[in-house]
């Protein structure tokens, strides 16, 4: 109850009944995010279930995004690399390409060398024209590169 007082030696009390209805709303992620997975498919990734663990991790990511109902806000893409890099899945919302991304990840096989630079450059190029609030490259590898691009800014 709320009491109101007037000055000048007169006391007036006014009572109000206040009713409050509280309703909860779910919080929605409005920020947009682009995620490109860069996956090492070199020969060594076939050892000790390394590639299988990478596949499981990407599948878990997709499942968690869908479960949280964030599939329209998160775009995902995939680049694989061994001796060369290949864009396997272009950036698209997880709502649109989640199933396709899982199928593509499942089909990845290990073999060849390790050309990380090519994979990272292809991933960076996928962001051109993107208007997402955040952009991420997730590199999934087991080791150092064996193949390198020539140094462009080396001190000679």
Sine and cosine of phi, psi and omega as CSV:
sin_phi,cos_phi,sin_psi,cos_psi,sin_omega,cos_omega
0.00,0.00,0.53,-0.85,-0.03,-1.00
-0.90,-0.43,0.75,-0.67,0.05,-1.00
-0.96,-0.28,0.68,-0.73,0.06,-1.00
-0.90,-0.43,0.70,-0.71,-0.01,-1.00
-0.87,-0.49,0.62,-0.79,0.13,-0.99
-0.94,-0.35,0.61,-0.80,0.05,-1.00
-0.97,0.23,-0.18,-0.98,0.00,-1.00
0.95,0.30,0.64,0.77,0.14,-0.99
0.92,0.40,0.14,0.99,0.08,-1.00
-0.92,-0.39,0.73,-0.69,0.02,-1.00
-0.94,-0.34,0.87,-0.49,0.06,-1.00
-0.89,-0.45,0.80,-0.60,0.01,-1.00
-0.93,-0.36,0.81,-0.58,0.04,-1.00
-0.87,-0.50,0.77,-0.64,0.01,-1.00
-0.95,-0.30,0.67,-0.74,0.05,-1.00
-0.84,-0.55,0.68,-0.73,0.18,-0.98
-1.00,-0.07,0.84,-0.54,-0.02,-1.00
-0.93,-0.38,0.83,-0.56,0.05,-1.00
-0.93,-0.37,0.71,-0.71,-0.05,-1.00
-0.80,-0.60,0.83,-0.55,0.11,-0.99
-0.98,-0.22,0.82,-0.57,0.00,-1.00
-0.94,-0.33,0.76,-0.65,0.00,-1.00
-0.73,-0.68,0.73,-0.68,0.01,-1.00
-1.00,-0.07,0.60,-0.80,0.08,-1.00
-0.87,-0.50,0.54,-0.84,0.05,-1.00
-0.96,0.29,0.55,-0.83,0.01,-1.00
-1.00,0.10,0.73,-0.68,-0.03,-1.00
-0.92,-0.38,0.71,-0.71,0.09,-1.00
-0.97,0.24,0.88,-0.47,0.01,-1.00
-0.98,-0.22,-0.25,0.97,0.01,-1.00
-0.95,0.30,0.65,-0.76,0.04,-1.00
-0.98,-0.19,0.61,-0.79,-0.07,-1.00
-0.72,-0.70,0.72,-0.70,0.15,-0.99
-0.96,-0.27,0.77,-0.64,0.01,-1.00
-0.80,-0.60,0.83,-0.56,0.10,-1.00
-0.90,-0.43,0.86,-0.52,0.10,-1.00
-1.00,0.05,0.81,-0.59,0.06,-1.00
-0.94,-0.35,0.94,-0.33,-0.17,-0.99
-0.94,-0.34,0.81,-0.58,0.09,-1.00
-0.96,0.28,0.88,-0.48,0.07,-1.00
-0.90,-0.45,0.46,0.89,0.03,-1.00
-0.93,0.38,0.21,-0.98,-0.08,-1.00
-0.82,0.57,-0.61,0.79,-0.05,-1.00
-0.93,0.37,-0.32,0.95,0.03,-1.00
-0.95,0.32,-0.23,0.97,0.06,-1.00
-0.98,0.18,-0.22,0.97,0.01,-1.00
-0.99,0.14,0.55,-0.84,0.16,-0.99
0.79,0.61,0.59,0.81,0.07,-1.00
0.86,0.52,0.40,0.92,-0.02,-1.00
-0.86,0.51,-0.78,0.62,-0.02,-1.00
-0.91,0.41,-0.59,0.81,0.05,-1.00
-0.88,0.47,-0.63,0.78,0.03,-1.00
-0.92,0.39,-0.62,0.79,0.06,-1.00
-0.89,0.45,-0.72,0.69,0.01,-1.00
-0.85,0.52,-0.71,0.71,0.00,-1.00
-0.89,0.46,-0.63,0.77,0.01,-1.00
-0.90,0.43,-0.68,0.73,0.02,-1.00
-0.92,0.39,-0.67,0.74,0.04,-1.00
-0.88,0.47,-0.65,0.76,0.06,-1.00
-0.89,0.46,-0.65,0.76,0.03,-1.00
-0.85,0.52,-0.76,0.65,-0.02,-1.00
-0.88,0.48,-0.71,0.71,0.00,-1.00
-0.87,0.49,-0.68,0.73,-0.02,-1.00
-0.93,0.37,-0.60,0.80,0.05,-1.00
-0.90,0.44,-0.70,0.71,0.00,-1.00
-0.92,0.39,-0.66,0.75,0.00,-1.00
-0.89,0.46,-0.60,0.80,0.01,-1.00
-0.99,0.15,0.00,1.00,-0.01,-1.00
0.86,0.52,0.66,0.75,0.03,-1.00
-0.94,-0.35,0.20,0.98,-0.08,-1.00
-0.87,0.49,-0.41,0.91,0.03,-1.00
-1.00,0.09,-0.26,0.97,-0.04,-1.00
-0.98,-0.18,-0.25,0.97,-0.05,-1.00
-0.89,-0.45,0.83,-0.55,0.09,-1.00
-0.97,-0.22,0.67,-0.74,-0.01,-1.00
-0.79,-0.61,0.53,-0.85,0.06,-1.00
-0.62,-0.79,0.17,-0.99,-0.07,-1.00
-0.63,-0.77,0.75,-0.66,0.15,-0.99
-0.84,-0.55,0.74,-0.68,0.13,-0.99
-0.91,-0.41,0.45,-0.89,0.03,-1.00
-0.54,-0.84,0.57,-0.82,0.24,-0.97
-0.70,-0.71,-0.97,-0.25,0.10,-0.99
-0.94,0.34,-0.47,0.88,0.07,-1.00
-0.65,-0.76,0.32,-0.95,0.01,-1.00
-0.98,-0.19,0.55,-0.83,0.01,-1.00
-0.72,-0.69,0.75,-0.66,0.14,-0.99
-0.97,0.23,0.94,-0.35,-0.05,-1.00
-1.00,0.07,-0.62,0.79,-0.01,-1.00
-0.63,-0.78,0.84,-0.54,0.07,-1.00
-0.95,0.32,0.34,-0.94,0.02,-1.00
-0.88,0.47,0.77,-0.63,0.10,-1.00
-0.38,-0.93,0.32,-0.95,-0.01,-1.00
-0.88,0.47,0.55,-0.84,0.02,-1.00
-0.87,0.48,-0.50,0.87,0.07,-1.00
-0.87,0.49,-0.59,0.81,-0.02,-1.00
-1.00,0.07,-0.64,0.77,-0.16,-0.99
-0.89,-0.45,0.16,0.99,-0.03,-1.00
-0.84,0.55,-0.73,0.68,-0.02,-1.00
-0.92,0.39,-0.69,0.72,0.03,-1.00
-0.89,0.45,-0.66,0.75,0.01,-1.00
-0.88,0.47,-0.67,0.74,0.04,-1.00
-0.89,0.46,-0.66,0.75,0.02,-1.00
-0.91,0.42,-0.66,0.75,0.01,-1.00
-0.91,0.41,-0.68,0.73,0.01,-1.00
-0.89,0.46,-0.67,0.74,-0.01,-1.00
-0.86,0.51,-0.56,0.83,-0.07,-1.00
-0.99,0.12,-0.12,0.99,-0.02,-1.00
-0.89,0.45,0.66,-0.75,0.03,-1.00
-0.76,-0.65,0.50,-0.86,-0.02,-1.00
-1.00,0.04,0.61,-0.79,0.07,-1.00
0.27,-0.96,0.61,-0.80,0.05,-1.00
0.98,-0.19,-0.18,-0.98,-0.05,-1.00
-1.00,0.03,-0.28,-0.96,-0.08,-1.00
-0.77,-0.64,0.99,-0.17,-0.03,-1.00
-0.91,-0.41,0.96,0.29,-0.07,-1.00
-0.86,0.51,-0.69,0.73,-0.05,-1.00
-0.82,0.58,-0.71,0.71,-0.01,-1.00
-0.87,0.48,-0.67,0.74,0.03,-1.00
-0.89,0.46,-0.69,0.73,-0.01,-1.00
-0.93,0.37,-0.63,0.78,0.04,-1.00
-0.90,0.43,-0.67,0.74,0.02,-1.00
-0.90,0.43,-0.62,0.78,0.04,-1.00
-0.90,0.43,-0.69,0.72,0.01,-1.00
-0.87,0.49,-0.65,0.76,0.01,-1.00
-0.90,0.43,-0.45,0.89,0.01,-1.00
-0.91,0.40,-0.36,0.93,-0.01,-1.00
-0.99,0.12,-0.16,0.99,-0.03,-1.00
-0.88,0.47,0.77,-0.64,-0.02,-1.00
0.99,0.10,-0.05,1.00,0.00,-1.00
-0.95,0.31,0.65,-0.76,0.05,-1.00
-0.93,-0.37,0.26,0.97,-0.01,-1.00
-0.91,0.41,0.46,-0.89,0.01,-1.00
-0.93,0.38,-0.60,0.80,0.00,-1.00
-0.72,-0.70,0.54,-0.84,0.02,-1.00
-0.76,-0.65,0.73,-0.68,-0.04,-1.00
-0.72,-0.69,0.64,-0.77,0.18,-0.98
-0.91,-0.41,0.81,-0.59,0.04,-1.00
-0.93,-0.37,0.94,-0.35,-0.03,-1.00
-1.00,-0.04,0.84,-0.55,0.00,-1.00
-0.89,-0.46,0.97,-0.24,-0.10,-1.00
-0.57,-0.82,0.24,-0.97,0.04,-1.00
-0.91,-0.42,0.02,1.00,-0.05,-1.00
-0.10,-0.99,-0.21,-0.98,-0.04,-1.00
-0.99,0.14,0.43,-0.90,0.02,-1.00
-0.94,0.34,0.47,-0.88,0.09,-1.00
-0.94,-0.34,-0.25,0.97,-0.03,-1.00
-0.83,-0.55,0.70,-0.72,-0.07,-1.00
-0.77,-0.64,0.49,-0.87,0.20,-0.98
-0.98,0.21,0.46,-0.89,0.06,-1.00
-0.89,0.46,0.55,-0.83,0.01,-1.00
-0.95,0.30,0.81,-0.59,-0.04,-1.00
-1.00,-0.02,-0.47,0.88,-0.09,-1.00
-0.82,-0.58,0.61,0.79,-0.03,-1.00
-0.98,0.20,0.54,-0.84,0.13,-0.99
-0.98,0.19,0.79,-0.62,-0.03,-1.00
-0.95,-0.31,0.00,0.00,0.00,0.00
